[in-house]
Amino acid sequence: MVKNVGPLDRNIRFLFGAILLIAGVVFQSWWGLLGFVLIFTAIIRFCPIYVPLRITTDGDGYGTTVGYVAKVPPGKDGENISV
């Protein structure tokens, strides 16, 4: 499983997950379950919703990178590299 949740995204998921979890317990609501989902995806650093959208926040910096292509060393992707 490729990690697609970066550090900033992970911290935001922890924060909102904790808030939703606490609010779900206080107000006795099912919204607390969404808090579990956010915390779980932050822990494993993988969001299944990002896969079909081809989004990753685990790149060179912060923020969303749509259509991110992993950096491949020269010659490893089948290209004929000659100098």
Sine and cosine of phi, psi and omega as CSV:
sin_phi,cos_phi,sin_psi,cos_psi,sin_omega,cos_omega
0.00,0.00,0.82,-0.57,0.00,-1.00
-0.99,0.11,0.72,-0.69,0.01,-1.00
-0.97,0.24,0.76,-0.65,0.00,-1.00
-0.78,-0.62,0.23,0.97,0.03,-1.00
-0.91,-0.42,0.89,-0.45,-0.03,-1.00
-0.99,0.11,-0.01,-1.00,-0.09,-1.00
-0.90,0.43,-0.69,0.73,0.01,-1.00
-0.92,0.39,-0.71,0.71,0.04,-1.00
-0.87,0.50,-0.65,0.76,0.00,-1.00
-0.89,0.45,-0.71,0.70,0.01,-1.00
-0.90,0.43,-0.63,0.77,0.03,-1.00
-0.91,0.42,-0.65,0.76,0.03,-1.00
-0.89,0.45,-0.67,0.74,0.05,-1.00
-0.87,0.50,-0.73,0.69,-0.05,-1.00
-0.89,0.46,-0.81,0.59,-0.02,-1.00
-0.93,0.38,-0.54,0.84,0.07,-1.00
-0.89,0.46,-0.70,0.71,0.02,-1.00
-0.91,0.42,-0.66,0.75,0.02,-1.00
-0.88,0.47,-0.72,0.70,0.00,-1.00
-0.92,0.40,-0.62,0.78,0.01,-1.00
-0.90,0.44,-0.72,0.69,0.02,-1.00
-0.90,0.43,-0.70,0.72,0.01,-1.00
-0.89,0.45,-0.61,0.79,0.03,-1.00
-0.89,0.45,-0.61,0.79,0.02,-1.00
-0.96,0.29,-0.71,0.71,-0.04,-1.00
-0.89,0.45,-0.72,0.70,-0.06,-1.00
-1.00,-0.07,0.09,1.00,-0.02,-1.00
0.76,0.65,0.84,0.54,-0.06,-1.00
-0.85,-0.52,0.37,-0.93,0.06,-1.00
-0.96,0.27,-0.16,0.99,0.01,-1.00
-0.90,0.43,-0.36,0.93,0.05,-1.00
-0.88,0.47,-0.48,0.88,0.04,-1.00
-0.90,0.43,-0.55,0.83,0.06,-1.00
-0.90,0.43,-0.54,0.84,0.07,-1.00
-0.88,0.47,-0.65,0.76,0.07,-1.00
-0.88,0.48,-0.68,0.74,-0.01,-1.00
-0.89,0.46,-0.71,0.70,0.00,-1.00
-0.90,0.44,-0.67,0.74,0.02,-1.00
-0.92,0.39,-0.65,0.76,0.02,-1.00
-0.89,0.46,-0.71,0.71,0.01,-1.00
-0.92,0.39,-0.48,0.88,0.07,-1.00
-0.94,0.34,-0.62,0.78,-0.02,-1.00
-0.93,0.37,-0.72,0.69,-0.05,-1.00
-1.00,0.08,-0.13,0.99,0.04,-1.00
0.85,0.53,0.59,0.81,0.02,-1.00
-0.63,-0.78,0.77,-0.64,0.05,-1.00
-0.88,-0.48,0.91,-0.42,-0.03,-1.00
-0.91,0.40,-0.38,0.92,0.03,-1.00
-0.94,0.34,-0.49,0.87,0.00,-1.00
-0.93,0.36,-0.43,0.90,-0.10,-0.99
-0.89,0.46,-0.83,0.56,-0.02,-1.00
-0.92,0.39,-0.40,0.92,0.02,-1.00
-1.00,0.07,-0.10,1.00,0.00,-1.00
0.82,0.57,0.74,0.67,0.01,-1.00
-0.93,-0.37,0.65,-0.76,0.16,-0.99
-0.61,-0.79,0.67,-0.74,0.08,-1.00
-0.94,-0.33,0.10,1.00,0.01,-1.00
-0.98,-0.20,0.96,0.30,-0.05,-1.00
-0.81,-0.59,-0.59,-0.81,-0.03,-1.00
-0.97,0.25,-0.30,0.95,-0.03,-1.00
-0.49,-0.87,-0.34,-0.94,0.01,-1.00
-1.00,-0.06,0.35,-0.94,0.05,-1.00
0.97,-0.22,0.06,-1.00,-0.06,-1.00
-1.00,0.00,0.71,-0.71,0.08,-1.00
-0.87,-0.50,0.96,-0.27,-0.03,-1.00
-1.00,0.06,0.75,-0.67,0.02,-1.00
0.95,0.33,0.51,0.86,-0.02,-1.00
-0.89,0.45,0.74,-0.67,0.05,-1.00
-0.93,-0.37,0.79,-0.61,-0.03,-1.00
-0.89,0.46,0.59,-0.81,0.03,-1.00
-0.97,0.26,0.81,-0.59,-0.03,-1.00
-0.91,-0.41,0.73,-0.68,0.03,-1.00
-0.87,0.50,0.52,-0.85,0.00,-1.00
-0.84,0.55,0.68,-0.74,0.04,-1.00
1.00,0.05,-0.14,0.99,-0.04,-1.00
-1.00,-0.06,-0.17,0.99,-0.05,-1.00
-0.97,-0.26,0.24,0.97,0.06,-1.00
1.00,-0.04,-0.04,1.00,0.01,-1.00
-0.98,0.22,0.53,-0.85,0.07,-1.00
-1.00,-0.02,0.97,-0.24,-0.04,-1.00
-0.97,-0.23,0.87,-0.49,0.03,-1.00
-0.76,-0.65,0.57,-0.82,-0.06,-1.00
-0.97,-0.25,0.00,0.00,0.00,0.00
